[in-house]
Amino acid sequence: MEAKSFGNGGAAAPHVALLPMPGTGHLIPFGELAKILVSRHGFSVTIITLAASASKAQDAVLSSLPPAIASLALPAVPLDDLPADAHLVTILAVAASRSAHFLRTELSRLQASSNLVAIVGDIFTTDAFAVARGLGVPPYLFFPSNLLCLSIFLHLPELDASVACEYRDLPEPLRLPGCVPVPGPELVEPIQDRSNEAYRWMLHHGRQYRDAEGIIVNTFEALEPDAAKVLRQNEPGRPPVYLVGPLTRTLPAVGEKDAECLRWLDRQPAGSVLFVSFGSAGTLSTAQMAELALGLEMSRERFLWVVRSPNDDGDVCEAYFTAQSKADPFRFLPAGFVERTSEVGMLVPSWAPQVAVLGHSATGGFLSHCGWNSTMESVMAGVAILAWPLFAEQRQNAVMLAEGARIALRPQAAEGGLVSREEVARVVKELMEGEEGKAARRRVLELKEAALRSLEDGGAAFHALDEAAGRWKTTN
């Protein structure tokens, strides 16, 4: 059993166990939630991770947390019986489900050694709810995405019963209460094939969401006002919803190598640079990488691009679970591109200090995969988005950001799915200099101010987490 402790903050303190899914995109907001529980409410916290999530990136996040937050890794479970083409959702859900026995053992130990008052699961770790109830501990869900995505999970059982076709073939956009209409092909990717095991896991977890004592969501009302109004209503059989966002990582220390891009930004005019990054697991095909490069060149706009080696087989699982290739990603760029754009562009391999880049005065736009952490960081920096979704729920996020929140522009792909260099140049130019881009920037600055008000003492997010924490403190 691998475990690491940073101290338990005192045996008398109320203790909460957090169970995030694998992936730093989930661990980071869980860590931010834990820090607030410790600093503002006097809790101690244990973050319990699955063996599948082990990585240097995870270790770095965990080691940066305060002493009252402990971490514990569950043992590995067998996954070799899953088919070679198993969907990422299936792998994650099976890993979590098969870890239930180990989870029960560790939670029992926590009960014996601390004042355990709540267990908080993640999108696909809701099998922990039955374990929690078996131990007499109330289960909660932390949903590290938005209300549109949560609404789809909550409505999926009834949609499954009422919709006969594949969701991608729906004749009209899906209209859920309070949510922006979403065309069928743009809905969250794991529900697009109803014969796939991943779809059955989505249904399984959607049903279990209603077994939670409460659902804590990393979003804020001004971003999704109509959905927030609907989900705050006391619907029978649905847990109360607490909007506690945006929970975003605080500015990390920047190494000398990483500071190079910040020094480059220091030399650029205010609001002139497009930051291009596809998150921790996003990659493009070789052909799309070339079109993006040539489109950036055609636009003549300044850019800072986090370049990764391409992925032509579309294997999301490999990108999710493994480190980036050590091969030089620049060698996949079009011949002469680096030299031709050296005056207006900077390329960095694999990773950049995103929070610092978005917060820099020179950054005027963000070409993003629309992962929710990146979206929240962009809003908190007041930076408009050029939406380039890749997988998971990112397509419906893009719809919501462009048509609901109105802080994003979207390029139009050709029939084969490729976004041409001409389209890249057009939409980049529009975001950075056009009227649509100016409107998106005005709107995102409004949302930034609303988010800051929500997070301050007495704000809506402050009160929402106080309410949830207050329930936990009175559990025993």
Buried (B, 14 or more C-beta within 10 A) or exposed (E): EEEEEBEBBEEEBBBBBBBBBBBBBBBBBBBBBBBBBBEEBBBBBBBBBBBBBBBEBBEEBBEBBBEBBBBBBBEBBEBEEBEEEBBBBBBBBBBBBBBBEBBBBBBBBBBEEBBBBBBBBBBBBBBBBBBBBEBEBBBBBBBBBBBBBBBBBBBBBEBBEEBEEBBBEBEEBBEBEBBBEBBBEBBBBBBBBBEBBBBBBBBBBBBBBBBBBBBBBBBBBBBBBBBBEBBBEEBEEBBBBBBBBBBBBEEBEBEEEBEBBBEBBEEBEEBBBBBBBBBBBBBBBEEBBBBBBBBBBBBEBBBBBBBBBBBEEEBBBBBBBEEBBEEEBEEBBBEEBBEBBEEBBBBBBBBBBBBBBBBBEBBBBBBBBBBBBBBBBBBBBBBBBBBBBBBBBBBBBBBBBBBBBBBBBBBEEEEEEBBBBEBBBBBBBBBBBBEBBBBBBEBBBBBBEBBBBBBEEEBBBBBBBBEBBEBBBEBE
